[in-house]
Amino acid sequence: MKQDIIKIIENKEIQLAKLKEHVDKSTICSDLYNKLVIEKAILKKEYENNKKSKIIHNLKKFIPKRERLICDYFSK
């Protein structure tokens, strides 16, 4: 999953580099460039969220769960 996202991000960067030269020449290229920038940002965010969730998931394995009794809710 992560490797696929990384490959797609690299592909988007290559496409952006090619379109950067033609952004000023036409509105279609400009729109496509903006669309690719947004898609790349979404993919980067998805990759970061995947990374964070793995770390949190691994940490939760080591932290013991505190069991709550029903009287714990009424003590406050």
N, C-alpha and C positions, 0 to 999 in steps of 0.2 A: 504494500500500500504506500509506504513512504517513498520507496524507490520510484514508483509510478508518478507520484506527485512531483518529485524532484525532476524527473525527465520532462514532464509536461511544463514545469516552470522554465527549464532550460530552453525548451522549444519556443515558449512564448518570448523569452529574451532574444532569441535569434530572429524571430519575426519582428519584434520591436526594433531591433537594430536595422533591419532591412527597410522598414517603413519610415524610420526617422528621417531619412533623406527626402522622402516624398510628402511629408506632412504639410509643408507650406504650399505645395503645388496644387492639391485638390482637396475638396471637402470630404470626399469619400475616404481618402487615405487618412485624413485627420480623424474622422469618425471611427474608422477601423483601428487606428492607433490608440485612441481613447478606450475603445472596447477591450483591446488586448491588455492595456494597463490595468483596467478594472478586474479582468479575469485573472491576471497574474497576482494582484493584491488578494483576491479571494482565495486563490490556491495557497499563497504564503500563509494566510491566516488559518486555513484549514490544516496546513502542515504544523504550524505552531500549536494549535489546539490538540492535534494528535500527539505531539511531543509532550505537552503538559499533562495530558490525561494519562499517559503511560507512567510518568514520574509520580503523579499523585496515586495512581493505582498501585504502583510498587510500594509506595510509602504506607498506604493503608494496610498492606499485608503485614507489616511489622508492628504497627501500632495496635495494641490490644483494645478491643471494644469494651466500653464500660456499660455494663448492663444496668438499666434503670428499673427500679421498682415503682409500683404505683404510688407508694407513699412519698417518693421523691418529688412528684409533681405537686403534692399538697403541702409540702413542708415550707414552701416560700410564702 
